Amino acid sequence: MTTKEILQYVKNHESGKVKIAYTDIDGILRGKYISAKKFLGIAEKTTSFCDVIFGWDAGDVAYDNGAYTGWHTGYPDAPARIDLATFRKIPWENDLPFFLGELIDATGGPALVCPRQLLKKVSGDAQQLGYTPYAAQEFEWYNFSETPQSAADKQFQQLTPLTPGMFGYSVLRSTLKNDFFAALFEQLKKFDIPIEGIHTETGPGTYEAAIEYSDLVTAADRATLFKTAVKEIAYKHGVMATFMAKIHESLPGCGGHVHQSLWDASSKKNVFYDEKDKQKMSATLKQYIAGQLHCLPFILPLFAPTINSYKRLVEGAWAPTTLTWGIDNRTVALRVLPQSHAACRLETRVIGADVNPFLAMAAAVASGLYGIRHKLKLQQPAQKGNGYLETSYGVLPRTLEQATAAMKASPIARELFGEGFTNHFTATREWEWKQHLKTVTDWELKRYFEII
């Protein structure tokens, strides 16, 4: 639709309102409804949004170590703008018009803390090198026959899964709750999040969906909106969906793998594919992989941003623990899929479902471009067997504290993402770790209450 047609749709919609949202540092959509009249007055101008969304954590507790905003600034409104290209109709809200926005600075330039702006920067870096990056994210998540109130009343323990048992790729289980299953596929498509496929994963009430690939920013828009859309559609069916990386030590974790490729901006050819190479991998792809492997220990919090993320990154749980790569190998950090010119791509498997897609994609592509810019050699051979056993090239940090300390101390993150963003992001992860240290867990009570 043209800008004129979009604005006309907003003007004519019977609800008289519009839904807008911005993505915070954790990938959570923060937004509100505004009147159509208000929207039409700001649609092609600068607007504003409270900068507290970058001054508090996922639980709305204000950081005590932030520089961008805080009690010292008074939490003012930050300049912002609506991106009309993100226009969508929400099918489960009577086709209500919806838009994403992004924060800007006082001069109209990108705000240093805005995840969507960071991804635009990385996409621009790729374009300067002559590449157009494409990406897609796939998600695994658990579904429960609960409401927010019932889950809270149960203190998030002994929740009832949507379906019982470990039943991956199950035709039976997708039939059992087919109204919800079908609604996801159909309503996500109407919401401009086209799904390549959806199936049950191994785990009680677990689904997996793959989103169609697109240009980098569109891919992140779709992935970010996917998570919230799934939760909203689930609400309509009496279901709660969670994208936590690990809900229980005895169950598989939830991945948020990102598939990516680079295409020559002039010839429109996939620069990752080389028909003449024995492995069908171009020199560019090998440099790209070398870049991700080199940078991964220093950017891991962008792929694994929560305390819970690191409960997923354990041996034998379908998530990587080592700095490895391989061809169609699901035990390594980086899985290469070089089937053809059209489909040749890299899958970054470290990424969990709990990520901010804008930051995960920015980190994946930026680190790959690092390898290309620095002409890094891929000296490590492809891992053909169990990647968990190959530790000679290094292992991933084990905790958010370790990963954040490595990111904060390394110049790599600052080269890739800038000083301002890196300082802000690592401060938020340090805060997250400190909050975790205060909490007495069920594990501690069970282990120590009686015996110690």
C-alpha positions as CSV (number, residue, x, y, z in Angstrom):
1,M,0.0,0.0,0.0
2,T,1.1,3.5,-0.7
3,T,1.5,6.1,2.2
4,K,-1.7,7.7,1.0
5,E,-3.6,4.4,1.1
6,I,-2.2,3.6,4.5
7,L,-3.3,6.9,6.0
8,Q,-6.7,6.6,4.4
9,Y,-7.1,3.1,5.9
10,V,-6.4,4.5,9.4
11,K,-8.8,7.4,8.8
12,N,-11.6,5.1,7.7
13,H,-11.2,2.3,10.3
14,E,-14.3,2.0,12.4
15,S,-12.4,1.7,15.7
16,G,-11.0,5.3,15.4
17,K,-7.7,4.1,16.9
18,V,-4.3,2.8,16.1
19,K,-1.9,0.5,17.9
20,I,1.8,1.4,18.0
21,A,4.8,-0.2,19.6
22,Y,8.5,0.2,20.2
23,T,11.0,-2.6,21.1
24,D,12.9,-2.3,24.3
25,I,16.4,-3.8,25.0
26,D,14.9,-7.2,25.9
27,G,12.9,-7.4,22.7
28,I,9.6,-6.7,24.6
29,L,7.1,-4.6,22.7
30,R,6.2,-1.5,24.6
31,G,3.3,0.5,23.1
32,K,-0.2,1.9,23.4
33,Y,-3.4,2.7,21.5
34,I,-3.8,6.2,20.2
35,S,-6.6,7.8,18.4
36,A,-6.6,7.9,14.6
37,K,-6.7,11.7,14.8
38,K,-3.6,11.7,16.9
39,F,-1.8,9.2,14.7
40,L,-2.6,11.1,11.5
41,G,-1.1,14.2,13.1
42,I,2.3,12.5,13.8
43,A,2.4,9.8,11.1
44,E,4.8,11.7,8.8
45,K,6.4,13.8,11.6
46,T,8.6,13.3,14.6
47,T,6.7,12.1,17.7
48,S,7.9,11.0,21.2
49,F,7.8,8.1,23.6
50,C,8.8,7.8,27.2
51,D,12.4,6.8,27.4
52,V,11.8,4.7,30.5
53,I,11.5,1.7,28.2
54,F,15.3,1.9,28.1
55,G,15.6,2.7,31.7
56,W,14.0,-0.4,33.3
57,D,14.2,-4.2,33.0
58,A,11.8,-6.8,31.9
59,G,10.0,-6.5,35.2
60,D,9.7,-2.7,35.1
61,V,12.3,-2.2,37.8
62,A,14.4,0.9,37.2
63,Y,18.1,0.3,36.5
64,D,20.5,1.8,39.0
65,N,23.4,1.8,36.7
66,G,22.1,3.4,33.5
67,A,23.5,6.4,31.7
68,Y,21.0,6.9,28.9
69,T,18.1,7.6,31.2
70,G,17.2,7.3,34.9
71,W,16.2,9.2,38.0
72,H,19.1,11.5,37.1
73,T,17.3,12.6,33.9
74,G,13.7,12.5,35.1
75,Y,12.7,9.9,32.5
76,P,11.6,12.4,29.8
77,D,10.0,11.6,26.5
78,A,12.5,10.7,23.8
79,P,12.2,11.8,20.2
80,A,10.7,9.0,18.1
81,R,9.2,8.3,14.7
82,I,6.7,5.8,13.3
83,D,7.8,3.7,10.4
84,L,4.8,3.6,8.0
85,A,6.4,0.7,6.1
86,T,5.7,-1.5,9.1
87,F,1.9,-1.1,8.7
88,R,-0.1,-4.2,9.4
89,K,-3.7,-5.1,10.2
90,I,-4.2,-7.1,13.4
91,P,-6.7,-9.9,12.4
92,W,-7.6,-10.8,16.0
93,E,-8.5,-7.2,16.7
94,N,-10.8,-6.5,13.8
95,D,-8.0,-5.6,11.4
96,L,-6.9,-2.7,13.7
97,P,-4.0,-0.8,12.1
98,F,-0.6,-1.4,13.7
99,F,2.8,0.2,13.3
100,L,6.3,-0.1,14.8
101,G,8.3,2.9,15.8
102,E,11.9,3.6,16.7
103,L,13.7,6.1,18.9
104,I,15.9,8.9,17.4
105,D,18.1,11.5,19.0
106,A,17.7,15.2,19.2
107,T,19.1,15.7,15.7
108,G,16.9,13.1,14.1
109,G,19.6,10.5,13.9
110,P,19.5,7.0,15.3
111,A,19.2,6.7,19.1
112,L,22.2,4.7,20.4
113,V,20.0,2.4,22.5
114,C,17.4,1.5,19.9
115,P,17.7,-2.1,18.8
116,R,15.9,-1.5,15.4
117,Q,18.3,1.4,14.7
118,L,21.3,-0.8,15.5
119,L,20.1,-3.4,13.0
120,K,19.7,-0.7,10.4
121,K,23.3,0.3,11.0
122,V,24.5,-3.3,10.5
123,S,22.4,-3.6,7.3
124,G,24.0,-0.4,6.1
125,D,27.5,-1.7,6.9
126,A,26.7,-4.7,4.7
127,Q,25.4,-2.5,1.9
128,Q,28.7,-0.5,2.0
129,L,30.6,-3.7,1.4
130,G,28.3,-4.4,-1.6
131,Y,26.1,-7.0,0.0
132,T,22.3,-7.3,0.7
133,P,21.8,-9.4,3.8
134,Y,18.8,-11.7,4.1
135,A,17.6,-13.6,7.2
136,A,14.9,-15.6,8.8
137,Q,14.4,-16.8,12.3
138,E,12.8,-20.0,13.6
139,F,11.3,-20.3,17.1
140,E,10.6,-23.2,19.5
141,W,8.2,-22.4,22.4
142,Y,6.1,-24.1,25.0
143,N,2.3,-23.7,25.3
144,F,0.2,-24.2,28.4
145,S,-3.5,-24.5,29.1
146,E,-3.3,-21.6,31.6
147,T,-4.1,-17.9,31.9
148,P,-1.7,-15.3,33.3
149,Q,-3.7,-15.4,36.5
150,S,-3.8,-19.1,36.9
151,A,0.0,-19.3,36.2
152,A,0.7,-16.7,38.8
153,D,-1.6,-18.4,41.3
154,K,0.4,-21.6,40.8
155,Q,3.6,-19.6,41.2
156,F,4.5,-20.9,37.7
157,Q,4.8,-24.5,39.0
158,Q,3.0,-27.6,37.9
159,L,1.5,-25.8,34.9
160,T,-0.7,-27.9,32.6
161,P,0.9,-28.3,29.1
162,L,-1.3,-27.9,26.1
163,T,-0.6,-31.5,25.2
164,P,1.2,-34.2,27.2
165,G,4.3,-36.1,26.4
166,M,7.4,-35.8,24.1
167,F,6.0,-36.0,20.6
168,G,8.0,-34.1,18.0
169,Y,6.6,-33.8,14.4
170,S,3.3,-35.3,15.6
171,V,0.3,-35.3,13.3
172,L,-1.8,-36.4,16.3
173,R,-0.9,-33.6,18.6
174,S,-1.4,-30.9,15.9
175,T,-4.9,-32.3,15.4
176,L,-5.7,-32.4,19.1
177,K,-5.6,-28.6,19.4
178,N,-6.1,-27.8,15.8
179,D,-8.1,-24.7,16.3
180,F,-5.1,-23.0,17.9
181,F,-2.6,-24.6,15.6
182,A,-4.5,-23.5,12.5
183,A,-5.1,-20.0,13.9
184,L,-1.4,-19.5,14.3
185,F,-0.7,-20.3,10.7
186,E,-3.6,-18.3,9.2
187,Q,-3.6,-15.3,11.4
188,L,0.2,-14.8,11.4
189,K,0.0,-14.8,7.6
190,K,-2.7,-12.1,7.7
191,F,-0.5,-10.1,10.1
192,D,2.3,-10.2,7.4
193,I,4.3,-12.8,9.2
194,P,4.4,-15.6,6.6
195,I,5.2,-19.0,8.0
196,E,7.1,-21.6,6.0
197,G,6.1,-24.4,8.4
198,I,4.9,-25.2,11.9
199,H,5.0,-28.4,13.7
200,T,5.1,-29.9,17.2
201,E,8.6,-30.2,18.8
202,T,9.7,-32.8,21.3
203,G,8.4,-31.6,24.6
204,P,4.9,-31.3,26.2
205,G,2.9,-28.6,24.3
206,T,5.9,-27.5,22.3
207,Y,5.7,-26.0,18.8
208,E,8.2,-24.8,16.3
209,A,7.7,-22.4,13.5
210,A,9.9,-21.1,10.7
211,I,9.3,-17.6,9.3
212,E,9.9,-16.9,5.6
213,Y,13.2,-15.2,4.8
214,S,13.3,-11.5,3.9
215,D,15.7,-8.5,4.0
216,L,17.4,-8.1,7.4
217,V,15.2,-5.4,9.0
218,T,12.0,-6.9,7.8
219,A,13.1,-10.3,9.1
220,A,13.7,-8.8,12.6
221,D,10.4,-7.0,12.5
222,R,8.6,-10.2,11.7
223,A,10.5,-12.2,14.3
224,T,9.8,-9.6,17.0
225,L,6.1,-9.3,16.2
226,F,5.9,-13.1,15.9
227,K,6.6,-13.6,19.6
228,T,4.0,-11.2,20.7
229,A,1.5,-12.2,18.1
230,V,1.8,-15.9,19.1
231,K,1.1,-14.9,22.8
232,E,-1.9,-12.8,21.8
233,I,-3.4,-15.5,19.6
234,A,-2.8,-18.0,22.4
235,Y,-4.7,-15.8,24.8
236,K,-7.7,-16.0,22.5
237,H,-7.6,-19.8,22.8
238,G,-7.1,-20.0,26.6
239,V,-3.4,-20.7,26.1
240,M,-0.2,-19.2,27.5
241,A,2.9,-19.3,25.3
242,T,6.4,-18.9,26.6
243,F,9.7,-18.3,24.7
244,M,11.9,-18.9,27.8
245,A,15.1,-20.6,26.7
246,K,14.7,-23.4,29.3
247,I,11.5,-24.1,31.3
248,H,12.8,-27.2,33.1
249,E,16.0,-29.0,33.4
250,S,14.5,-32.3,32.2
251,L,13.0,-30.8,29.0
252,P,14.7,-29.5,25.8
253,G,15.3,-25.8,25.6
254,C,13.8,-23.4,23.1
255,G,16.0,-22.2,20.2
256,G,15.6,-19.1,18.1
257,H,18.0,-20.0,15.3
258,V,18.8,-17.3,12.8
259,H,19.4,-18.3,9.1
260,Q,21.3,-15.7,7.1
261,S,22.9,-15.2,3.7
262,L,24.6,-12.4,1.8
263,W,23.7,-11.5,-1.8
264,D,25.7,-9.3,-4.2
265,A,23.8,-6.0,-4.4
266,S,24.7,-5.7,-8.1
267,S,24.4,-9.2,-9.6
268,K,21.8,-10.4,-7.1
269,K,23.8,-13.6,-6.6
270,N,24.2,-15.5,-3.3
271,V,27.8,-14.9,-2.4
272,F,27.8,-17.7,0.1
273,Y,27.6,-20.4,-2.7
274,D,30.4,-21.7,-4.8
275,E,29.6,-24.5,-7.2
276,K,33.3,-25.3,-7.8
277,D,34.1,-25.7,-4.1
278,K,34.1,-29.2,-2.7
279,Q,31.8,-28.1,0.1
280,K,29.9,-25.7,-2.2
281,M,31.1,-22.9,0.2
282,S,32.5,-19.6,-1.2
283,A,35.6,-17.9,0.3
284,T,33.2,-15.2,1.5
285,L,31.1,-17.7,3.4
286,K,34.3,-19.2,5.0
287,Q,35.4,-15.7,6.1
288,Y,31.9,-15.0,7.4
289,I,31.9,-18.2,9.5
290,A,35.4,-17.4,10.8
291,G,34.2,-14.0,11.8
292,Q,31.3,-15.4,13.8
293,L,33.5,-18.0,15.5
294,H,36.0,-15.3,16.4
295,C,33.5,-12.9,17.8
296,L,31.1,-15.3,19.4
297,P,32.7,-15.3,22.9
298,F,32.6,-11.5,23.0
299,I,29.0,-11.0,21.8
300,L,27.2,-13.9,23.4
301,P,24.9,-11.8,25.6
302,L,23.2,-10.6,22.4
303,F,22.4,-14.3,21.6
304,A,21.9,-15.4,25.2
305,P,20.6,-12.3,27.1
306,T,19.1,-13.8,30.3
307,I,20.0,-15.8,33.3
308,N,17.9,-18.6,31.9
309,S,19.6,-18.5,28.5
310,Y,22.6,-20.4,29.9
311,K,20.5,-23.3,31.2
312,R,19.8,-24.1,27.6
313,L,23.4,-24.0,26.5
314,V,24.3,-27.4,28.0
315,E,25.7,-30.6,26.5
316,G,23.3,-33.0,24.8
317,A,20.3,-30.6,24.9
318,W,20.1,-29.7,21.2
319,A,21.9,-26.4,21.9
320,P,25.7,-25.8,21.3
321,T,28.4,-25.4,23.9
322,T,31.5,-25.2,21.8
323,L,33.0,-22.9,19.2
324,T,32.4,-25.2,16.3
325,W,30.9,-25.3,12.8
326,G,29.7,-28.1,10.5
327,I,27.7,-28.9,7.4
328,D,24.2,-29.9,8.4
329,N,25.3,-30.7,11.9
330,R,22.9,-29.9,14.7
331,T,25.5,-30.3,17.5
332,V,27.6,-27.3,16.5
333,A,27.3,-23.5,17.0
334,L,27.2,-22.7,13.3
335,R,25.4,-25.0,10.9
336,V,26.1,-24.5,7.2
337,L,23.4,-25.5,4.7
338,P,25.0,-25.2,1.2
339,Q,22.3,-27.1,-0.8
340,S,22.0,-24.7,-3.8
341,H,22.6,-21.1,-5.0
342,A,19.1,-20.2,-3.9
343,A,19.2,-21.8,-0.5
344,C,22.8,-21.7,0.7
345,R,22.9,-20.1,4.1
346,L,24.3,-20.2,7.6
347,E,22.2,-21.1,10.6
348,T,23.5,-19.6,13.9
349,R,22.2,-22.2,16.5
350,V,23.5,-20.5,19.6
351,I,20.6,-18.1,19.6
352,G,17.7,-18.9,22.0
353,A,14.0,-18.1,21.7
354,D,14.4,-15.5,24.5
355,V,16.4,-13.1,22.4
356,N,15.6,-9.7,21.1
357,P,15.6,-10.5,17.3
358,F,16.9,-7.1,16.3
359,L,20.0,-7.6,18.5
360,A,20.5,-11.3,17.6
361,M,20.4,-10.6,13.9
362,A,22.6,-7.5,14.3
363,A,25.2,-9.6,16.2
364,A,25.1,-12.5,13.7
365,V,25.5,-10.4,10.6
366,A,28.0,-7.9,12.1
367,S,30.3,-10.6,13.3
368,G,30.1,-12.3,10.0
369,L,31.0,-9.1,8.2
370,Y,33.9,-8.7,10.7
371,G,35.4,-11.9,9.3
372,I,35.0,-10.6,5.7
373,R,36.5,-7.2,6.5
374,H,39.5,-8.7,8.3
375,K,39.8,-11.5,5.8
376,L,39.9,-14.1,8.5
377,K,40.8,-17.7,7.6
378,L,38.5,-20.5,8.5
379,Q,41.2,-22.8,9.8
380,Q,38.9,-25.0,11.8
381,P,37.7,-28.0,9.9
382,A,34.0,-28.8,9.7
383,Q,32.9,-30.9,12.7
384,K,31.4,-34.1,11.3
385,G,30.6,-35.8,14.6
386,N,29.5,-34.8,18.1
387,G,30.3,-31.1,18.4
388,Y,30.0,-31.2,22.2
389,L,33.2,-33.2,22.3
390,E,35.3,-30.7,20.2
391,T,36.5,-28.2,22.8
392,S,40.0,-27.5,21.4
393,Y,38.8,-24.4,19.7
394,G,37.0,-23.0,22.8
395,V,33.8,-23.2,24.7
396,L,31.0,-20.7,25.3
397,P,30.9,-18.7,28.5
398,R,28.8,-20.6,31.1
399,T,26.9,-17.7,32.7
400,L,25.5,-14.3,31.8
401,E,28.1,-12.8,34.2
402,Q,31.0,-14.4,32.4
403,A,29.6,-13.5,29.0
404,T,28.9,-9.9,29.9
405,A,32.3,-9.5,31.4
406,A,33.9,-10.8,28.2
407,M,31.7,-8.5,26.0
408,K,32.5,-5.4,28.2
409,A,36.2,-6.0,28.2
410,S,36.6,-6.7,24.5
411,P,37.1,-4.0,21.8
412,I,35.2,-6.2,19.3
413,A,31.7,-5.3,20.5
414,R,32.6,-1.6,20.4
415,E,33.9,-2.0,16.8
416,L,30.7,-3.8,15.7
417,F,28.1,-1.8,17.6
418,G,29.6,1.4,18.9
419,E,30.7,2.6,22.4
420,G,27.3,4.0,23.4
421,F,25.2,0.9,22.7
422,T,27.8,-1.5,24.1
423,N,28.1,0.4,27.4
424,H,24.3,0.6,27.7
425,F,23.7,-3.0,26.8
426,T,26.4,-4.5,29.1
427,A,25.1,-2.4,32.0
428,T,21.7,-3.8,31.5
429,R,23.1,-7.4,31.6
430,E,25.1,-6.6,34.7
431,W,21.9,-5.4,36.3
432,E,20.1,-8.6,35.3
433,W,22.8,-10.7,37.0
434,K,22.7,-8.7,40.2
435,Q,18.9,-9.2,40.4
436,H,19.4,-12.9,40.0
437,L,21.9,-13.0,42.9
438,K,19.3,-11.7,45.3
439,T,16.8,-14.4,44.7
440,V,16.4,-17.6,46.8
441,T,15.5,-20.3,44.4
442,D,13.4,-23.5,44.7
443,W,16.6,-25.5,44.1
444,E,18.3,-23.9,47.1
445,L,15.3,-24.7,49.3
446,K,15.1,-28.3,48.2
447,R,18.9,-28.8,48.6
448,Y,19.6,-27.0,51.9
449,F,16.4,-26.4,53.9
450,E,16.4,-29.6,55.9
451,I,20.0,-30.8,55.7
452,I,22.2,-27.8,56.2
